Each structure stands twice: as structure tokens, then as C-alpha cells.
Amino acid sequence: MALYAELHRHLGGSIVPRVFWRYLIRTGHPLADQYPEYDQFEAFFTRPRKSLTEYLELHSLVESVQTLETIPYFVSKLVRGAYVFEGICYLELRYTPFYRTTKSRPDAWRIEQMRDIARLVAQAGHSEIYPIIMRQIFCMHSKLPYEINRAMLELAAEEQDIVCAVDLAGPDVHYSERMDEWIELFSRARSLGLKTTGHLYETVDGCDPRLLPYLDRIGHGIQIPLLYPELLPEVADRGQCLEICPTTYLKTGTLPNLMAVREVFQRCRAAGVDVAICTDNAGLHNVRLPWEIENLLTSDIIDFKMLNRCIDAAFRHAFAWPAAGRTPRALLSEMLTPRPAEHLF
Ligand SMILES: [Zn+2]
């Protein structure tokens, strides 16, 4: 079995359609009346959207049912699937904890509840039957006010046993007008020992170079090699890895087909920029990591040499992989290497 590190996956997009549909049916959710048959629901859930903004509305739908009561169900199912079907041994799961708190309560109360949410996610992600290493990334959100993003960041810093980094997510059309705020927040995160990543250079609206120096990894970043290749040398100098999620670009309408992704891999390779292959929303897409990889291989977007480079890069750039630069591949190879029998010497 291959062993993968998944660096970019959203809790809101991790729930595969069948698990989500079963939940809706069981709880009598209004959507279950609209889609009483699974096939219809899957078609609705996984169809491509016209833009990133429209695509993110689907996240809001899933987020609305992920509460303190239901998180154990959803997280335990996604960990089970990652282990059994995907060969994932290390997972960084990202989400906006504020959006999982009780909506009817005042903001101050909801901010307090975020700690319970984070601890519950960690607890639900721990399984002796399906053991994977899971850490959380908190997504600051472009639609949330500064105070709430700041509170998520401070909580992340206090819970570094379970939270390894902060991210910036949400509609990227809102990034530039608040850039001073994002820079301050990401600087603060780093000063507190947190790692950083951000959804940046994903669409043409989210291309702002001012935030780049404050990121350890870049969420997507595909527009750098495609539209701003002059930035590649500085990305390489900073040792930043691009988290590439191919199916997303088709579902959000960012790219017309996967051919442009080949350029992304090749230009990054030529510039010495590492790339990790990720799923973003394996559930919403119904495309798990091994299938994401198989699609790239069978479409001739990458070859096996590139694939192996990307698999190893994911472990090298993982924020909390405990084996310090040593991949599962290297560890297994060491175990398989015949050693001279000691009694002969
Ligand atoms: Zn994402």
C-alpha cells in the first residue's frame, strides 16, 4: 500500500456524498425531501459550479450541519475513509471553527465554543482501528471580521498539540482590500510558532503578491506558474510548496481542463518549486486522493517520476510529520534492506 500525506483537505468538503446523504435522510433534513434518491443527490452535490464563490456556497451547506453534536460522526467517517480507501497516513484537516459553533448564540459565546469544537475534532480523529496522524489547520475567512479571525488564530496558538497552522480561505475577491489585516495576522501567527498557508493565486482574483512572504506553503498557487512565472524564483528561494488540487479547478471553472495543470507541474519543476498533490474537497468532488493521482497519470499530466517527487514533497512540507524529513517510503525501504547477519562477523 502506498502511504500518502494529505496537506490540503477541508472538513466541509471531506464528507463523501453517500455518507452525507445518509445523514440527511436519517435526520429528516429538508434536502432529503428534495433528493429522496441517492443518485440525484450525488449529481447535485458533485456537479461543477460556475465560480469559486458559487462553489463555496456548497461548503456553507455542509458546514451548517457540522455542529458540536455531529462532528464526531463526520470526522470519524472521514478518517475511516482516508485510512481504508486512500492509504493516507498523515492528514492536515482544515476548517473554520467559528462556522461550526452554535449560530443562535452571540459572537463572544461562539468564540469560547471554538475550543470545544477543536478538541472534539481531535478526539474524533483519533482511532485505534484506523490510525492516522491528524492535525488541524484553522481557516481564517475573508468574510469574517478581524476580531473573529484573530480569536481563531490565538486559539490555534494555544492548542498547538492539535492545531499546526492557520490558513486564509473564503472568496478571494475580498483579499486585497484587507491586505494589511492579513499581513498582520499572518505575522502574528508566525511569532506564536504557528505554520502558515493561504489560498492564494488560485483564481485570477486572488493574485496578490504582498501576502506571499508570510506563507510557509501556498494553497493552490497555480496562477503563479501560469500567469506570473516571474515569481517562481522567489517562491523557490523561500522553500514554499504549492498545494495543487487538480479536480477543484474543474469544479470551480478556474481551468477548462487538466491540460493547464501539466504546465503547473513542469514550470514548478524547472524552477525548483515543490508541489504536493492534494484533494481539497475529496467528498464534494467524490474524487479521493488515489483517484486524483490516477487521473493525472492516465491523462499524461504527470509521470511516475513526478508523482514520486510530489509524494515525497508532501511529507517534507508537512507541518507536523514526526519523522523529520524521512518518508514512509524511506522507512519501509530501510526495513526491507537485508542486513549482514551479525554472527558472521
Ligand atoms: Zn482549499
Boltz pocket constraint, residues with backbone or C-beta under 6 A from the ligand:
constraints:
  - pocket:
      binder: B
      contacts: [[A, 8], [A, 10], [A, 199], [A, 219], [A, 280]]
      max_distance: 6.0
